[in-house]
Amino acid sequence: MLIGSTAGLSVIGLIMVFSASSIYSIEFKGNVFAIVLRQFIFLCLSILLAIIASRLSLFHWKIIAKKGFIISIGLLALVQIPGVGKSVRGNSNWLSLGFIDVQPSEIAKFLMIIWAGYMLASRERAGIIQSNVLALIAPGFAICIILILKGNDLGTAAVFAGILAGLLFISGIPLRLFALITTIGFAGLAGLIVATPYRVARFMAVFNPFAVDQYKNSGWQPAHSLLGLASGGLFGVGLGAGRQKWGNLTEAHTDFIFSVIGEELGLFGTLFVLILLGILIYSIFRIALRAHDPLVRYASSGIGCWIAIQTFLNVGSAISVLPVVGVTLPLISYGGSALVATYLGIGFVIGAARRDPVIFAEMKKLNQLWAK
């Protein structure tokens, strides 16, 4: 289920990136294949890295996990250095390598999950009481969130906060304390929204993006996202025949690719994508529950939370039940950094499955069948 859903989502993502980016590629790159070719190159690189990640031993993962927090802080701090970091659409969370821009926060998501898994596993082995979990990993995530917010990227900060909440819940933190933490988190989020006029406008646009005072401003993207989804009907207008990508959805191949899927492939297309994402998330948690090593169990669960939270935020923005937060749809949206990070996470989970004696025996049988 894990490999099949990943492969299916990657193929659909490549096809939809090509369709959604075709107009943008011609207009700004002069070549209809410019965006999808980059995505294909990153997909090949991601698959290679996932294979390597799946074959790393627990010894090597523990070495990486120990340094995960320091590397993450270094990457997130690097983009804040004038002349090093690059601002894209008002978010200063990018690094320009000349030929391509990369987003260090995507790699930091994976590294922080591995680090948190290592810390939680150490706590479990030492038999420390559950309430100490908060002091164990929350400060590290808080530093990352502050650095990300300094770059004005509330969407990525929300993903980090969601991953932290998921890990705290999985670690067995008392529900009363968990409820208090989430309440404080939502209060902080509300404060960040209220403190910035454009975030307030985005939040208000959720209620009625077609309102006269919203439509041509903050309501433009959610309104045209809904128009695309509504015009797709059950079976869509046809692959490549979508109209909203012709300048109405400026982030059609990234943040709003779900809307393009709905317009061109219809309700059945969007449901198929959501089912594949559901299978992917379910299989990750199922493998996590089978893991004997606590590092693998916590880290795999964190990866499942990461993909689930990001899916929720992206789809929620596309159907206008959440403000536009600017996060990608895992394995579907265009973005090399996001694709590499997600595949590294999936590679880690595949490695966990390969170390499971029952799963390994089944894989060996399948290999023997293929050999015949």
ZAMARGU-4260 file (C-alpha; in steps of 0.2 Angstrom, whole numbers, plus 5000, padded with zeros to 4 digits):
<rodrens>
0) 5000/5000/5000 | 5014/5012/5004 | 5024/5010/4988 | 5008/5008/4977 | 5000/5024/4984
5) 5017/5034/4983 | 5019/5028/4965 | 5001/5032/4960 | 5002/5050/4968 | 5019/5053/4960
10) 5013/5049/4942 | 4997/5059/4945 | 5007/5073/4952 | 5019/5073/4937 | 5004/5073/4924
15) 4994/5087/4934 | 5010/5098/4936 | 5012/5097/4917 | 4994/5102/4914 | 4993/5115/4927
20) 5010/5123/4923 | 5008/5123/4904 | 5002/5141/4902 | 5014/5148/4915 | 5028/5139/4907
25) 5025/5146/4890 | 5023/5163/4897 | 5037/5165/4909 | 5049/5151/4903 | 5046/5150/4884
30) 5044/5132/4884 | 5029/5121/4889 | 5040/5108/4897 | 5050/5119/4908 | 5041/5116/4924
35) 5037/5098/4922 | 5055/5094/4916 | 5061/5101/4933 | 5048/5091/4942 | 5053/5075/4933
40) 5072/5078/4937 | 5068/5080/4956 | 5056/5065/4956 | 5071/5054/4949 | 5082/5062/4962
45) 5069/5059/4976 | 5067/5041/4971 | 5086/5038/4972 | 5087/5046/4989 | 5072/5036/4995
50) 5080/5020/4990 | 5096/5025/4999 | 5086/5031/5015 | 5076/5014/5015 | 5093/5005/5016
55) 5101/5015/5030 | 5103/5005/5046 | 5096/5011/5063 | 5114/5015/5068 | 5116/5028/5054
60) 5098/5035/5057 | 5102/5038/5075 | 5118/5048/5070 | 5108/5059/5058 | 5094/5061/5072
65) 5106/5067/5085 | 5111/5081/5073 | 5094/5084/5066 | 5090/5099/5077 | 5107/5108/5074
70) 5106/5106/5055 | 5088/5112/5055 | 5092/5127/5065 | 5107/5131/5054 | 5096/5129/5038
75) 5082/5140/5044 | 5095/5153/5051 | 5104/5153/5034 | 5089/5160/5024 | 5089/5175/5037
80) 5106/5181/5032 | 5105/5196/5020 | 5111/5192/5003 | 5109/5173/5006 | 5091/5171/5008
85) 5078/5175/4995 | 5061/5182/4996 | 5047/5173/4986 | 5030/5180/4986 | 5034/5189/5003
90) 5041/5174/5011 | 5059/5175/5015 | 5062/5156/5017 | 5071/5152/5001 | 5090/5149/4996
95) 5095/5153/4978 | 5108/5142/4971 | 5109/5151/4955 | 5101/5138/4943 | 5087/5134/4956
100) 5079/5140/4972 | 5077/5128/4987 | 5067/5129/5003 | 5077/5123/5018 | 5061/5122/5029
105) 5055/5107/5019 | 5071/5097/5024 | 5070/5104/5041 | 5053/5096/5043 | 5060/5079/5040
110) 5075/5082/5051 | 5065/5088/5066 | 5054/5073/5065 | 5069/5061/5066 | 5077/5072/5080
115) 5060/5072/5090 | 5059/5053/5087 | 5076/5050/5094 | 5072/5061/5109 | 5056/5053/5113
120) 5064/5036/5111 | 5078/5041/5123 | 5064/5046/5135 | 5055/5030/5133 | 5070/5019/5136
125) 5075/5029/5152 | 5057/5027/5158 | 5054/5046/5161 | 5037/5051/5165 | 5026/5057/5151
130) 5023/5075/5156 | 5042/5078/5153 | 5039/5076/5134 | 5033/5094/5132 | 5050/5101/5139
135) 5059/5088/5129 | 5054/5092/5111 | 5043/5108/5112 | 5057/5121/5114 | 5066/5114/5098
140) 5051/5115/5088 | 5047/5133/5095 | 5064/5139/5089 | 5061/5132/5072 | 5043/5140/5071
145) 5050/5157/5077 | 5064/5157/5063 | 5050/5152/5050 | 5039/5166/5056 | 5053/5178/5055
150) 5053/5174/5036 | 5034/5178/5036 | 5029/5160/5032 | 5014/5156/5043 | 5009/5141/5032
155) 5025/5131/5035 | 5025/5137/5054 | 5007/5129/5055 | 5014/5113/5048 | 5028/5112/5061
160) 5016/5116/5075 | 5004/5102/5069 | 5019/5090/5068 | 5023/5095/5086 | 5005/5092/5092
165) 5004/5075/5083 | 5020/5069/5091 | 5015/5075/5108 | 4998/5066/5106 | 5007/5050/5100
170) 5019/5051/5115 | 5005/5049/5127 | 5005/5066/5135 | 4990/5068/5147 | 4975/5074/5137
175) 4971/5089/5149 | 4989/5095/5145 | 4987/5092/5127 | 4971/5102/5126 | 4979/5116/5135
180) 4994/5116/5123 | 4982/5116/5108 | 4972/5130/5115 | 4987/5141/5118 | 4993/5136/5100
185) 4976/5142/5092 | 4976/5158/5102 | 4994/5161/5096 | 4989/5158/5078 | 4974/5170/5080
190) 4986/5183/5087 | 4997/5181/5072 | 4982/5183/5060 | 4975/5198/5069 | 4992/5207/5069
195) 4994/5207/5050 | 4981/5215/5039 | 4983/5204/5024 | 4981/5189/5035 | 4965/5196/5042
200) 4959/5199/5024 | 4963/5181/5019 | 4954/5174/5035 | 4938/5185/5031 | 4939/5179/5013
205) 4935/5161/5018 | 4917/5166/5023 | 4913/5173/5006 | 4927/5175/4993 | 4914/5181/4980
210) 4910/5196/4991 | 4912/5213/4982 | 4925/5219/4994 | 4935/5203/4994 | 4933/5195/4976
215) 4947/5206/4968 | 4958/5206/4982 | 4961/5191/4995 | 4946/5182/4988 | 4952/5180/4971
220) 4962/5164/4972 | 4949/5155/4984 | 4935/5161/4972 | 4943/5154/4956 | 4948/5138/4965
225) 4930/5135/4969 | 4925/5140/4952 | 4937/5127/4945 | 4931/5114/4956 | 4912/5118/4953
230) 4915/5118/4934 | 4923/5101/4934 | 4907/5092/4939 | 4908/5073/4941 | 4920/5069/4927
235) 4929/5085/4924 | 4931/5096/4908 | 4945/5085/4902 | 4964/5083/4905 | 4972/5099/4900
240) 4956/5108/4896 | 4955/5118/4912 | 4952/5137/4911 | 4956/5143/4928 | 4975/5140/4925
245) 4975/5153/4912 | 4980/5167/4924 | 4966/5166/4936 | 4975/5154/4948 | 4993/5161/4949
250) 4999/5146/4959 | 4989/5133/4949 | 5004/5120/4949 | 5009/5122/4967 | 4996/5128/4981
255) 4980/5126/4970 | 4984/5110/4960 | 4970/5101/4969 | 4958/5114/4961 | 4965/5110/4944
260) 4963/5091/4947 | 4944/5095/4952 | 4941/5105/4936 | 4950/5093/4924 | 4946/5076/4931
265) 4930/5081/4941 | 4924/5075/4958 | 4930/5057/4954 | 4948/5063/4951 | 4949/5073/4967
270) 4941/5058/4977 | 4954/5046/4969 | 4968/5057/4974 | 4961/5059/4992 | 4959/5040/4993
275) 4977/5037/4988 | 4983/5050/5001 | 4972/5041/5014 | 4980/5024/5009 | 4998/5032/5010
280) 4994/5040/5028 | 4986/5024/5034 | 5000/5013/5028 | 5013/5024/5037 | 5004/5023/5053
285) 5001/5005/5051 | 5020/5002/5049 | 5023/5014/5063 | 5012/5003/5075 | 5022/4987/5070
290) 5039/4995/5073 | 5049/4988/5088 | 5061/5001/5090 | 5054/5017/5098 | 5064/5029/5086
295) 5056/5021/5071 | 5039/5021/5079 | 5039/5039/5084 | 5048/5045/5068 | 5036/5036/5056
300) 5021/5042/5066 | 5028/5060/5064 | 5030/5057/5045 | 5012/5052/5044 | 5006/5067/5054
305) 5016/5078/5043 | 5008/5072/5027 | 4991/5072/5035 | 4992/5090/5041 | 4999/5096/5025
310) 4986/5088/5015 | 4972/5095/5027 | 4979/5113/5025 | 4981/5112/5006 | 4964/5104/5002
315) 4956/5116/5015 | 4963/5131/5006 | 4958/5124/4989 | 4939/5122/4995 | 4940/5138/5005
320) 4936/5131/5022 | 4953/5137/5028 | 4963/5153/5023 | 4976/5152/5010 | 4991/5146/5019
325) 5003/5142/5004 | 5008/5124/5007 | 5010/5111/4994 | 5000/5095/4992 | 5011/5080/4996
330) 5018/5071/4980 | 5006/5081/4969 | 5011/5099/4969 | 5026/5106/4960 | 5041/5109/4971
335) 5058/5100/4971 | 5062/5103/4990 | 5045/5097/4995 | 5046/5082/4984 | 5064/5077/4990
340) 5059/5079/5009 | 5043/5069/5007 | 5052/5055/4998 | 5065/5055/5012 | 5052/5052/5024
345) 5044/5039/5014 | 5061/5030/5012 | 5063/5030/5031 | 5046/5022/5033 | 5050/5009/5019
350) 5066/5005/5029 | 5056/5002/5044 | 5045/4990/5035 | 5060/4981/5028 | 5066/4978/5046
355) 5050/4970/5051 | 5052/4951/5050 | 5035/4947/5044 | 5035/4961/5030 | 5053/4956/5025
360) 5048/4938/5023 | 5033/4943/5012 | 5044/4954/5002 | 5056/4939/5000 | 5042/4928/4993
365) 5037/4942/4981 | 5055/4943/4975 | 5056/4924/4972 | 5039/4925/4962 | 5046/4939/4951
370) 5062/4929/4948 | 5052/4914/4942
</rodrens>
